[in-house]
Amino acid sequence: MINLLIADDHAIVRSGIKQIFALTMDIRVAGEAINGAEVLDSLRQGTYDVLLLDLNMPGISGTDLISRVRSHYPDLPILVLSMHDQPQVVSSALKGGATGFATKDCEPQTLFTAVRQVARMQRYVTPVLAEKMALEAALGAPSLPHHLLSPRELEVLRLLAKGFGVNEIAEELAISNKTVSTHKMRLMEKMNFFSVADVVRYAMQHELLA
């Protein structure tokens, strides 16, 4: 039996994941976490075969959380389950220590395969993502500036573009104002932006407000 720890801050998503894995005979959800701190607490208190991890959660998340987990539990397979499907995000997660990557719109059977494969400590990327990554590598497709952002920086960019202030973003993401300001500073530097107006203009041009 593969015991899963699922980490996602959305209750509906966690409920859906549990229903999906209830259809299998060899995979069960043995624990849940809604943020990075709970992930680390759960790993200290229980034994799991795979961590099924969303990239965007309150507090420590994304590649920072992957690195933290990997440093303490080097043999624990980590399967990222994310809404992000950009090749750069996938590569960043895998380089950061994730064992596999799947998107939240994948078919249940694809997710079952992903869990089983990473449980054997084998790398797995869903076929659609693998094809995207291979095509981009073959064509040498130029990366858009926002592809350089971490998932959390991209989330902050979207919220800034929607008119959220630093304090509102901190409350929305359950992180400190200082952390939001740091993410804002880094994304502004990476994107070569000089004002929030630049953020709004870019987000509208590249349809990042959804």
N, C-alpha and C positions, 0 to 999 in steps of 0.2 A: 504493500500500500504506500502510495506517495502522499505524504502529509504536507499540505500547503499552508503557508502563512500569506494571506492576501493583504496588501497594503493599498488602500485607496480612501480618500476622505469623503467620498460620496456613498451614502448608505444604499441608494438604489443600485449603484454599480456593484457594490459588494453583494447585495442580495441576488442580483442577476448572475454573478459569477458562481455563487453557491448553488443556485438552481441548475446551472449548466453542468457543474461537476457532479451533481447528484445523479446525473445520467450515466456516470462511469462506475466501473467496479473496482478500479485500481487507483483512483485519485479522490482525496477528500480534503475539504477545507478544515484544518485543525486549529486555525487561529486567525484573528483579524486585527488590523491596526489602521488608525486614521491619520497618523502623522509619523514623522521620523523618530520621535522619542518613543512612541509606542512600538515601533518596529524593533528598536534596540532592546526595549524592555521585554518584549515577547521572545526575542531570540535568547535572552539571558535566562528566561524562565522555562522555556520549552524546547522541544527537539523537532525540527522541521527538515523536510527533504528538499523543498524548493521555496524560495521567496518570490511571490508574484507581485511586482512592484510598479505602482504608478509613478511617473516622474514628477508630477506636480502635486505636492501636498503642503500643508502648513508646516512652518519650521524648516529644519534641515530636510532637503529633498534632492531629487535629481542625481547628478553625478557625485555631488558631495556626500549624499547618503549612501550611494553605491560604494564609494571609496571607504566610508566608515565601516559599513558592513563587511566589506572584503578584508579590511585590515584585522578585524576581530574574528571573522568566520571565513577563512580563506577557502574552505572546501564546500561552502554552501552555494548551490546554483542559484543565480538570480535571473529571473525572466522578467523583463520590462514589458508591461502592458500599457500602452499609451495611446492618446489620440494623435500624437505627432507622427507623421510619416515621412518627414524630410530625411534624406540620406545622411545629412550632416548630424542630425540628432541621433540617429541610429549608430553611426560611427563613434560619436562621442560617448554614448552609453557603453558600447562594447569595449572601447579603449579604456573607459573608466573602471571596468571590471565586471560588467554584466555578462552573463553567459548566453542570453538570447534576447530577442526583441520581437514583439508582436503588437499589432494595432488593435484597438477596441472594436473595430468594425470587421475583424476577421471572423470566419465561420467557426462554430464550436469545435468541429473536428480538427481544424488547424490549430486551435488552442490546445486541444488534448495532445496532439502530436508534439507541439512545442514543449509542453510540460514534461512529457515522457522523455523527450530527447535531452533536455537540459538536466533532468534528474540523473541521467547517465553521464553528466558532465561533458556533453557534446554541445558545441555551438549550434544555435538555431536562429535563423531569421526567416520570417514568413516569405513564401515565394514572391509575392507582389513587391515587398520591400527589397528583396534580393535582386529582383529584376531592375528596379529603379536604381539601385546602387551600381549595378553592373553597367547599365545604360549610361549613367552619368559619368562613370569612370571611362567608358569606351569613347564617349563623345567629348570628354574633357569639358563638360558643360560648366560654364562659369557660375560660381556660387553667388547668390544674391546676398547683399550685406547682412540681412537679418538671419541668414543661415549660420553666421558666426556667433550668434548669441546662444547662451545656455537656455534650456527650457524655462528656467525661472526668470531670466532676463527678458525672454520673449513674452512671458506672461505679464511682467511689469510694463513692457512696451505697450502691449494691448490695452492695459488698464489706463495708462497715461493717455493713450490716444482716445479713450472713451471719456476722458475728462476727470478721472480720479486724481485726487491729490495724494501726496506722500502718506499722510495720516490715514486716508481712506484705503489706500493700497495695503498699508500695514494691517489694518483691521480686516480687510478682505482675505488676506493671505495668512493671517495670524502670525506675523513676524514683526520684528521691531522696526521703528521708523529709521533707525540707523542702517539696518540691513536693506531696507527699500532704497534709501539714499545711495547706498553703495552700488546696488544693482542699477539704479538710474544713471549714476556717474559712469559706470562701466559700459552700459549699452550706448550712452551718448558718445563716448569715446570711440567705441567700435564702429558705430554707424556714422561718425563724423557729423553729428547733429549739434546745433548750437542753441536750440530752443525747443520747447514742447510743440510749437507750431510745426517744426520739422518732423517731429514724431507723428503728429496727426496726419500731415500730408503724405508721408511715406506709408503709413498704415492704410490709408484710403486707397493709394495707388496700387498697393499689393494685396488688397482685400484681407487684411489681418484683423479686422474688427469683428469677425464672426465669433 
